[in-house]
Amino acid sequence: MNWKVLFHILVFASLLSGHVYTAVSVHYTGLPAEAYSSQYYYINDAVSIFHGSYFASTQPVEIAPLYPLWLSTLMHMSPAFANFLECADENRQATGLEKEAICRSSDNLALYAQAVLGAVGIGLAWLAGWLASGRFMIAHLSAFVALVVDDYAFYNTQFRTESLVIPLFAGVNVCLAWLALRRERKGRTVAVAVGCGVMLGGLILTRPPYEYLLTILPCTALAHMMFQGRSRRREIAVAAACILISASLVVTPWIVRNYMARGFVGLTETYAPVILVQRINFNAMTWEQWTAAWLVWSFSQGRILATELFGSETVAPLIYFHPEHFETQRTGPELLAGVALRDQRGILAAHVWSDLPKHLVVSAPLAWRGLNKFRPSAWLYGITPIWGMILLVAIFVSLVRGTRQNRTVLLALTFCPIVLLAIHALVSVNVPRYNIGWVTPLSVAAALPIAWVIDGAWNRLRRWIPWTRSHPSEPPDTPPDRQP
């Protein structure tokens, strides 16, 4: 085997292994102590499916089916893991340490299985870097940045949908990037588009907001076709149709099940009203709170700075665990008091429409909140970077400085994440984990400038070494008019 090929294989394998090690040995801290954690929603449904093959969640919000099905599948594979989840569901009210002592989390098969899903996400970041450049160095750097960002390993240790979203959303983004490069082989184009649609259907069955992509992607393809030639229009139409049809085939059985069992057409009946009610509460923020939100949701020290500038009473509703947090206020729930379930969406939509300017203005800092993730313990002296700013600068530099291939792939990778960022800001409280799809474009956008710096330094070094050998007394940058 070629030594260069072996070297690249070893680097790639090391990156995947580093992710699995980080998830399994560094981040896992066991079950959450809070009984209201959203992780227990999925555990409750997984246990119900495991015992009766039906969804019987006692939670107020109906969740999408794929992640509980994933957990129940792991329960069938490992009796020890099944006992662990059953114990966690029964002892939900116990504290974190008590649950760990009772439920023996060391028998946690999901931790290893989900770490593998995260490794798939790292591998797809590698593939995205390769598509953007055709260079192994940029592919390795993309995977390395995805590893250092640490989102994948962090969320792989939790019983939340992000474990499935990581490979599925990264897969959709990479498929769109491949299609955007206009590959000439039609058979492969159809296969990739079908695969993209299947993964999109899986995303929709994992988290309902991804269903908006079923409408947005075909509309975007139609708009893009208007500026292309006839042959290219045909390619775009075929790819868009394959994505739409294959995604619909994946989602349709669940929609039919909902109609037959519950009498409504859709993915979930209660998810949208519950999530939108929480979002409407944020429309009560004042202009001082709107300004303070940019500081609070930028970096860990932003809360202290905002409190000094605006006061604790102004900042308190912006703090997640504070009793006065906007999400716990009653503005939204009061709208649905006594309203039948089938009428709740209409009532909420009418309320948003009547207050649309304020709703859009408030969505801006909520979108910024979704771009930023920071954990004070992860950085020296508690100083954390503004991740949203790093992301925007990296993408901007790569788009301006990059080649046409760089820009094409990066734009394709960024399209779906930016659409979901806007949607989550409009209809939800938009916490950072909802926007984990940004890891792939961030990885490529950061890898490109790093590679350019390395290339520049290497080229300068290559010019400098021969010069020093032939002119040992002159620096390599001496102007010609000053040379002897």
C-alpha positions as CSV (number, residue, x, y, z in Angstrom):
1,M,0.0,0.0,0.0
2,N,1.1,3.5,-0.8
3,W,2.6,5.2,2.3
4,K,0.7,8.4,1.7
5,V,-2.6,6.6,1.5
6,L,-1.8,4.7,4.7
7,F,-0.9,8.0,6.4
8,H,-4.3,9.6,5.4
9,I,-6.2,6.5,6.5
10,L,-4.5,6.7,9.9
11,V,-5.2,10.4,10.3
12,F,-8.9,9.8,9.4
13,A,-9.2,6.8,11.8
14,S,-7.5,8.9,14.6
15,L,-10.1,11.6,14.2
16,L,-13.0,9.2,14.4
17,S,-11.4,7.5,17.4
18,G,-10.8,10.8,19.1
19,H,-14.5,11.6,18.8
20,V,-15.6,8.2,20.3
21,Y,-13.1,8.6,23.2
22,T,-14.3,12.1,23.9
23,A,-18.0,11.1,24.0
24,V,-17.5,8.0,26.0
25,S,-14.7,8.9,28.5
26,V,-14.9,12.7,28.8
27,H,-18.4,14.0,28.5
28,Y,-20.8,11.4,29.9
29,T,-22.0,12.4,33.3
30,G,-25.1,10.2,33.5
31,L,-28.8,10.9,33.6
32,P,-30.0,14.5,34.3
33,A,-31.1,15.3,37.8
34,E,-34.0,17.4,36.6
35,A,-37.2,15.4,36.3
36,Y,-38.5,17.8,33.7
37,S,-35.6,17.3,31.3
38,S,-36.6,16.7,27.7
39,Q,-34.5,13.6,27.7
40,Y,-37.2,11.8,29.8
41,Y,-39.8,12.5,27.1
42,Y,-37.9,10.2,24.7
43,I,-37.1,7.7,27.5
44,N,-40.8,7.5,28.4
45,D,-41.9,6.8,24.8
46,A,-39.0,4.4,24.2
47,V,-40.1,2.3,27.2
48,S,-43.7,2.4,26.0
49,I,-42.7,1.2,22.5
50,F,-40.5,-1.5,24.0
51,H,-43.4,-3.0,26.0
52,G,-46.4,-2.4,23.8
53,S,-45.2,-1.2,20.4
54,Y,-47.2,2.0,20.7
55,F,-46.6,5.6,21.7
56,A,-48.0,6.4,25.1
57,S,-46.0,9.4,26.3
58,T,-47.5,11.1,29.3
59,Q,-45.8,14.4,28.4
60,P,-47.7,17.5,27.2
61,V,-45.9,17.6,23.9
62,E,-46.1,14.8,21.4
63,I,-42.7,14.1,20.0
64,A,-41.6,12.7,16.6
65,P,-41.2,8.9,16.5
66,L,-37.7,8.1,15.1
67,Y,-35.6,8.7,18.2
68,P,-37.8,6.8,20.6
69,L,-37.8,3.9,18.0
70,W,-34.0,4.1,18.0
71,L,-33.8,3.8,21.8
72,S,-36.3,1.0,21.8
73,T,-34.3,-0.9,19.2
74,L,-31.2,-0.6,21.4
75,M,-33.3,-1.9,24.3
76,H,-34.1,-5.0,22.3
77,M,-30.4,-5.5,21.5
78,S,-29.3,-5.2,25.1
79,P,-31.4,-6.4,28.1
80,A,-29.0,-4.5,30.4
81,F,-29.8,-1.2,28.5
82,A,-33.5,-2.0,28.6
83,N,-33.3,-2.4,32.4
84,F,-31.4,0.9,32.6
85,L,-34.0,2.9,30.7
86,E,-36.9,1.3,32.6
87,C,-35.2,2.1,35.8
88,A,-34.6,5.7,34.7
89,D,-38.2,6.1,33.7
90,E,-39.5,4.7,37.0
91,N,-37.0,6.7,39.2
92,R,-37.4,10.0,37.3
93,Q,-38.1,12.0,40.4
94,A,-34.9,10.9,42.1
95,T,-31.8,13.1,42.0
96,G,-29.0,12.5,39.5
97,L,-26.7,10.7,41.9
98,E,-29.6,8.5,43.3
99,K,-30.6,7.5,39.8
100,E,-27.0,6.6,38.9
101,A,-26.7,4.4,42.0
102,I,-30.0,2.7,41.4
103,C,-29.9,2.3,37.6
104,R,-26.3,1.3,36.9
105,S,-25.5,3.5,34.0
106,S,-22.3,1.6,33.2
107,D,-24.6,-0.8,31.1
108,N,-25.4,2.0,28.7
109,L,-25.3,0.6,25.2
110,A,-26.7,3.9,23.7
111,L,-23.6,5.8,24.8
112,Y,-21.4,3.7,22.5
113,A,-24.0,3.5,19.7
114,Q,-24.6,7.2,19.7
115,A,-20.8,7.9,19.7
116,V,-20.6,5.9,16.5
117,L,-23.4,8.1,15.0
118,G,-21.3,11.2,16.0
119,A,-18.3,9.6,14.3
120,V,-20.4,9.4,11.1
121,G,-20.9,13.1,11.5
122,I,-17.2,13.7,11.8
123,G,-16.6,11.5,8.7
124,L,-19.2,13.6,6.8
125,A,-17.4,16.8,7.8
126,W,-14.2,15.2,6.3
127,L,-16.1,14.4,3.1
128,A,-17.5,18.0,3.0
129,G,-13.9,19.3,3.2
130,W,-12.9,17.0,0.4
131,L,-15.8,18.1,-1.8
132,A,-14.9,21.8,-1.2
133,S,-11.3,21.4,-2.2
134,G,-10.3,17.9,-3.4
135,R,-7.4,18.0,-0.9
136,F,-6.7,15.6,1.9
137,M,-5.3,18.3,4.1
138,I,-8.5,20.4,4.0
139,A,-10.6,17.3,4.6
140,H,-8.6,16.3,7.6
141,L,-8.8,19.9,8.9
142,S,-12.5,20.0,8.5
143,A,-12.9,16.8,10.5
144,F,-10.5,18.1,13.1
145,V,-12.5,21.4,13.5
146,A,-15.7,19.4,13.9
147,L,-14.0,17.4,16.6
148,V,-12.6,20.5,18.4
149,V,-16.0,22.3,18.3
150,D,-17.1,19.4,20.5
151,D,-20.8,19.6,19.9
152,Y,-21.1,16.1,18.5
153,A,-19.4,14.4,21.4
154,F,-21.3,16.5,24.0
155,Y,-24.7,15.7,22.6
156,N,-23.9,12.1,21.9
157,T,-23.9,11.5,25.6
158,Q,-27.5,12.7,26.0
159,F,-30.9,11.0,25.3
160,R,-32.0,13.7,22.9
161,T,-32.7,13.8,19.2
162,E,-29.4,15.4,18.3
163,S,-27.7,12.0,18.2
164,L,-29.7,11.1,15.1
165,V,-29.8,14.7,13.7
166,I,-25.9,14.7,13.6
167,P,-25.5,12.1,10.9
168,L,-28.8,12.8,9.1
169,F,-28.5,16.6,8.8
170,A,-24.8,16.4,7.9
171,G,-25.7,13.8,5.3
172,V,-28.3,16.0,3.7
173,N,-25.9,19.0,3.6
174,V,-23.1,16.9,2.0
175,C,-25.6,15.5,-0.5
176,L,-26.7,19.0,-1.5
177,A,-23.1,20.0,-1.8
178,W,-22.4,17.1,-4.1
179,L,-25.4,17.9,-6.3
180,A,-24.4,21.6,-6.4
181,L,-21.0,20.7,-7.9
182,R,-22.9,19.5,-11.0
183,R,-21.6,16.0,-11.3
184,E,-22.0,14.7,-14.9
185,R,-23.1,11.1,-14.2
186,K,-26.9,11.1,-14.2
187,G,-27.1,7.7,-12.5
188,R,-25.1,8.9,-9.5
189,T,-27.1,12.1,-9.4
190,V,-30.3,10.3,-9.0
191,A,-28.9,7.9,-6.4
192,V,-27.4,10.8,-4.3
193,A,-30.7,12.7,-4.6
194,V,-32.7,9.7,-3.4
195,G,-30.3,9.2,-0.5
196,C,-30.7,12.9,0.3
197,G,-34.4,12.5,0.4
198,V,-34.3,9.4,2.6
199,M,-32.1,11.2,5.1
200,L,-34.4,14.3,5.0
201,G,-37.4,12.1,5.7
202,G,-35.5,10.6,8.6
203,L,-34.8,14.2,9.9
204,I,-38.5,15.1,9.7
205,L,-39.4,12.0,11.7
206,T,-36.7,13.0,14.3
207,R,-37.6,16.6,14.8
208,P,-40.8,18.1,13.2
209,P,-39.4,21.6,12.2
210,Y,-37.4,19.9,9.4
211,E,-40.6,19.3,7.6
212,Y,-40.4,22.9,6.3
213,L,-37.5,21.9,4.1
214,L,-39.9,19.7,2.1
215,T,-41.4,23.0,0.8
216,I,-38.4,25.3,0.9
217,L,-36.0,23.0,-1.1
218,P,-38.3,22.5,-4.1
219,C,-39.1,26.2,-4.2
220,T,-35.4,27.1,-4.0
221,A,-34.7,24.6,-6.8
222,L,-37.4,26.2,-9.0
223,A,-36.0,29.7,-8.4
224,H,-32.5,28.4,-9.2
225,M,-33.7,26.9,-12.5
226,M,-34.8,30.2,-13.8
227,F,-31.1,31.3,-14.2
228,Q,-29.8,28.1,-15.7
229,G,-29.7,26.6,-19.2
230,R,-32.0,23.9,-20.5
231,S,-29.8,21.0,-19.7
232,R,-29.1,22.2,-16.2
233,R,-32.7,22.9,-15.6
234,R,-33.5,19.3,-16.3
235,E,-30.8,18.1,-13.9
236,I,-32.1,20.3,-11.1
237,A,-35.7,19.2,-11.7
238,V,-34.7,15.5,-11.6
239,A,-32.7,16.0,-8.4
240,A,-35.4,18.0,-6.7
241,A,-38.1,15.5,-7.7
242,C,-36.1,12.6,-6.3
243,I,-35.5,14.4,-3.0
244,L,-39.1,15.3,-2.6
245,I,-40.5,11.9,-3.6
246,S,-38.1,9.9,-1.5
247,A,-38.6,12.1,1.6
248,S,-42.3,11.9,1.2
249,L,-42.2,8.1,1.0
250,V,-40.4,8.0,4.3
251,V,-42.7,10.4,6.0
252,T,-46.1,9.2,4.6
253,P,-46.5,6.0,6.6
254,W,-46.3,8.0,9.9
255,I,-48.8,10.5,8.6
256,V,-51.2,7.7,7.6
257,R,-50.8,6.2,11.0
258,N,-51.7,9.5,12.7
259,Y,-54.8,9.8,10.5
260,M,-56.0,6.2,11.1
261,A,-55.2,6.2,14.8
262,R,-55.9,9.8,15.9
263,G,-57.9,11.4,13.0
264,F,-55.5,14.2,12.0
265,V,-53.2,14.7,9.1
266,G,-49.7,15.7,10.1
267,L,-46.6,14.6,11.9
268,T,-47.5,15.7,15.5
269,E,-50.7,17.1,16.9
270,T,-49.5,18.9,20.0
271,Y,-45.8,19.7,19.3
272,A,-46.3,22.9,17.3
273,P,-48.8,24.6,19.8
274,V,-46.6,23.8,22.8
275,I,-43.4,25.0,21.2
276,L,-45.0,28.2,19.7
277,V,-46.6,29.1,23.0
278,Q,-43.2,29.2,24.6
279,R,-41.9,31.3,21.7
280,I,-44.8,33.8,22.0
281,N,-43.9,34.5,25.6
282,F,-40.6,36.2,24.4
283,N,-42.6,38.8,22.5
284,A,-43.2,40.4,25.9
285,M,-39.6,41.6,26.1
286,T,-39.0,45.3,26.4
287,W,-36.4,47.2,24.3
288,E,-34.0,47.1,27.2
289,Q,-34.4,43.4,27.4
290,W,-34.0,43.1,23.6
291,T,-30.7,44.9,23.8
292,A,-29.5,43.0,26.9
293,A,-30.4,39.7,25.1
294,W,-27.5,40.2,22.6
295,L,-25.1,40.4,25.5
296,V,-26.6,37.6,27.5
297,W,-26.7,35.2,24.5
298,S,-23.2,36.0,23.2
299,F,-20.8,34.7,25.8
300,S,-20.7,33.5,29.3
301,Q,-19.7,36.9,30.8
302,G,-22.5,38.6,28.9
303,R,-25.0,38.0,31.6
304,I,-22.7,39.9,34.1
305,L,-22.2,42.7,31.8
306,A,-25.9,43.0,30.9
307,T,-26.8,43.0,34.6
308,E,-24.4,45.8,35.3
309,L,-25.8,47.9,32.4
310,F,-29.6,47.1,32.7
311,G,-30.2,45.7,36.1
312,S,-31.1,42.2,37.4
313,E,-34.8,42.7,37.0
314,T,-34.4,43.4,33.3
315,V,-32.0,40.5,32.7
316,A,-33.8,37.9,34.9
317,P,-36.4,36.8,32.2
318,L,-33.6,36.1,29.8
319,I,-31.9,33.5,32.1
320,Y,-33.0,30.0,31.4
321,F,-33.2,28.6,34.9
322,H,-34.6,31.8,36.5
323,P,-38.2,31.5,37.8
324,E,-39.1,34.6,35.8
325,H,-37.7,33.2,32.5
326,F,-39.9,34.1,29.5
327,E,-40.5,30.5,28.7
328,T,-42.3,29.9,32.0
329,Q,-44.6,33.0,31.8
330,R,-48.3,32.7,31.1
331,T,-48.7,35.0,28.0
332,G,-48.9,32.2,25.6
333,P,-50.8,29.6,27.6
334,E,-53.5,32.1,28.4
335,L,-54.3,32.3,24.6
336,L,-55.2,28.6,24.6
337,A,-57.3,28.4,27.7
338,G,-60.4,26.5,26.9
339,V,-59.5,26.2,23.2
340,A,-59.9,22.8,21.5
341,L,-56.8,21.1,20.3
342,R,-57.8,21.3,16.6
343,D,-58.2,25.1,16.9
344,Q,-55.0,25.9,18.8
345,R,-52.7,26.3,15.8
346,G,-55.1,28.8,14.2
347,I,-55.4,30.9,17.4
348,L,-51.6,31.0,17.7
349,A,-51.1,31.8,14.1
350,A,-53.6,34.7,14.3
351,H,-51.9,36.1,17.4
352,V,-48.5,36.0,15.7
353,W,-49.8,37.7,12.6
354,S,-51.5,40.4,14.6
355,D,-48.1,41.2,16.3
356,L,-45.8,40.3,13.3
357,P,-43.4,43.3,13.5
358,K,-42.6,42.7,17.1
359,H,-42.4,38.9,16.5
360,L,-39.8,39.4,13.7
361,V,-37.8,41.9,15.8
362,V,-37.6,39.5,18.7
363,S,-36.6,36.7,16.4
364,A,-33.3,38.4,15.6
365,P,-31.6,37.9,19.1
366,L,-33.2,34.5,19.3
367,A,-31.5,33.6,16.0
368,W,-28.2,34.9,17.5
369,R,-28.8,32.8,20.6
370,G,-29.1,29.7,18.4
371,L,-25.7,30.4,16.8
372,N,-23.8,30.7,20.1
373,K,-22.8,27.8,22.3
374,F,-20.5,28.3,25.3
375,R,-19.5,26.3,28.4
376,P,-17.4,28.3,30.9
377,S,-15.5,25.2,32.1
378,A,-14.1,24.6,28.7
379,W,-12.0,27.7,28.4
380,L,-9.2,29.3,30.3
381,Y,-10.3,31.6,33.1
382,G,-13.9,31.2,32.0
383,I,-13.3,33.3,28.9
384,T,-15.4,31.9,26.1
385,P,-15.4,32.9,22.4
386,I,-18.5,34.3,20.6
387,W,-19.2,31.3,18.5
388,G,-21.7,33.0,16.3
389,M,-19.1,35.7,15.4
390,I,-16.5,33.0,14.7
391,L,-18.9,31.2,12.4
392,L,-19.9,34.3,10.4
393,V,-16.3,35.5,10.0
394,A,-15.1,32.1,8.9
395,I,-17.8,31.7,6.3
396,F,-17.4,35.3,5.1
397,V,-13.6,34.9,4.7
398,S,-14.0,31.5,2.9
399,L,-16.6,32.9,0.5
400,V,-14.5,36.0,-0.4
401,R,-11.1,34.3,-0.6
402,G,-12.2,30.9,-1.9
403,T,-12.3,29.4,-5.3
404,R,-15.6,28.8,-7.2
405,Q,-15.6,25.2,-5.9
406,N,-15.0,26.4,-2.3
407,R,-17.9,28.8,-2.6
408,T,-20.3,26.4,-4.3
409,V,-19.9,23.7,-1.6
410,L,-19.9,26.1,1.3
411,L,-23.1,27.8,0.1
412,A,-24.7,24.4,-0.3
413,L,-23.6,23.3,3.2
414,T,-24.9,26.6,4.7
415,F,-28.3,26.7,3.0
416,C,-30.3,24.3,5.1
417,P,-28.8,25.4,8.5
418,I,-29.6,29.0,7.8
419,V,-33.2,28.2,6.9
420,L,-33.6,26.1,10.1
421,L,-32.0,28.9,12.1
422,A,-34.6,31.3,10.9
423,I,-37.5,28.9,11.4
424,H,-36.4,27.9,14.9
425,A,-36.1,31.6,15.8
426,L,-39.6,32.3,14.5
427,V,-41.4,29.4,16.1
428,S,-39.3,28.2,19.1
429,V,-37.0,29.5,21.8
430,N,-34.1,28.4,19.6
431,V,-31.5,26.9,22.0
432,P,-28.1,26.1,20.5
433,R,-28.7,22.4,20.2
434,Y,-31.4,23.1,17.6
435,N,-28.7,24.4,15.3
436,I,-26.2,21.6,15.4
437,G,-26.3,21.4,11.6
438,W,-24.0,24.5,11.6
439,V,-21.0,22.3,12.6
440,T,-20.5,21.0,9.0
441,P,-20.3,24.4,7.2
442,L,-18.3,25.9,10.2
443,S,-15.8,23.0,9.9
444,V,-15.2,23.6,6.2
445,A,-15.2,27.4,6.5
446,A,-12.6,27.2,9.2
447,A,-10.5,24.6,7.5
448,L,-10.1,26.6,4.3
449,P,-8.3,29.7,5.9
450,I,-6.2,27.4,8.0
451,A,-5.0,25.5,4.9
452,W,-4.3,28.8,3.1
453,V,-2.1,30.0,6.1
454,I,-0.3,26.7,6.1
455,D,0.2,26.8,2.3
456,G,1.6,30.4,2.5
457,A,4.0,29.5,5.3
458,W,5.2,26.4,3.5
459,N,5.7,28.2,0.2
460,R,7.6,30.9,2.0
461,L,9.8,28.3,3.8
462,R,10.5,26.6,0.5
463,R,11.7,29.8,-1.1
464,W,13.7,30.7,2.0
465,I,15.7,27.5,2.4
466,P,17.4,27.6,-1.1
467,W,18.1,31.3,-0.7
468,T,19.9,30.9,2.6
469,R,22.1,28.2,1.0
470,S,23.2,30.4,-1.9
471,H,23.2,33.7,0.0
472,P,24.1,32.9,3.6
473,S,24.7,36.5,4.5
474,E,21.6,38.0,2.9
475,P,18.0,37.7,4.1
476,P,15.6,36.3,1.5
477,D,13.5,39.5,1.3
478,T,16.4,41.9,0.5
479,P,15.2,44.2,-2.4
480,P,17.0,43.8,-5.7
481,D,18.5,47.3,-5.6
482,R,20.2,46.6,-2.3
483,Q,21.7,43.2,-3.3
484,P,25.4,43.2,-4.0
